[in-house]
Amino acid sequence: MSERAIILVLLSACLHASWNLFSKSSGDPVSFLLRALKYSALLYAPLFFWMQPRVHYTPAFKSPHPTPNSYRTFFPALAKSTRS
């Protein structure tokens, strides 16, 4: 495995561990997770709009349910799983 790959794996492990630590230590995990989603969307929005005209793809499948409904169930389940 290349040195770059090892560094990326270790960096992602540290980021994932810090995500879990912040989620567990916050008073309201659902609120923390939704706030993190909002800020990550704001952070990646410029990249998304910059890449949009450059990438042409066809979705492989249609989602059986709208995305907001999946988030409505995902984040409470994630918050419940982080409680010890």
N, C-alpha and C positions, 0 to 999 in steps of 0.2 A: 504494500500500500504506500502511496506517495506521502511525502511529508505534508503537503497541502491538504490531502484528504484527512489525515490524522488530526491536523489542527482544526479543520472544519467540524469533525465529529466531536472533539473535545469542547469546542466553542458552543456547539449546539447543546451538548449535555449540560454545560454550565448555565446557559440561558434557560433551559427547561427546568433545571433545579431552582434557579432564582424565581422563575414564574410560579412554581409550586410553593416556594417559601413565602412569596408576597401574597399569594392567594390564601394560604392558610393563616397568615398573620393578620390579614385585614379583618376588620370587624364584620363586614358583610361580603362574603365571597362572590355572590351574584353581582352585586354592584361593582366590585373590583373587576370582574371578568367582562362585564358590559362596558365599563370605562376603558379597559385595555383594548377591546374590540374597536371602540370608537376612535381611539388615538392611533391604533395601527391602520385603520382605514384612512384617516387623515394623512398619516405618514406615507402610505403607499399610493395615494390618489394621484400625485404628480407623475409617478412612474406609470401608473395605469393609463392615464390620458396621453402620455408620451408614446407608449407602446401600442395603443389602440389602432392607429392607422397603419402600423407596420406589421401587425400580426393578423393573418387571415386564417380562420379555423372554423370548422363545423363541429358543434357539440356531438359527441358520440351517442348520447342519450338525453332524454328530457327527464328532469327531476319529477318524481311522482307528487311532490308537494312543494309549495313555495318556500324559499329560503327563510323568511321571517318565522315561519312555523317551526322549522327545524332548530333555529336559534332559541326559540321560546322553550323548547324542551331540552336542548343541549346544555345551555348554561346552568340551569338549576340542577341538572344531573351532574355536571362537572363540579359545581360548588358543593353538592352533597358528598361527592366522592373525595373531596379534599378535606372534609371535616374529619377529625380523628376521634 
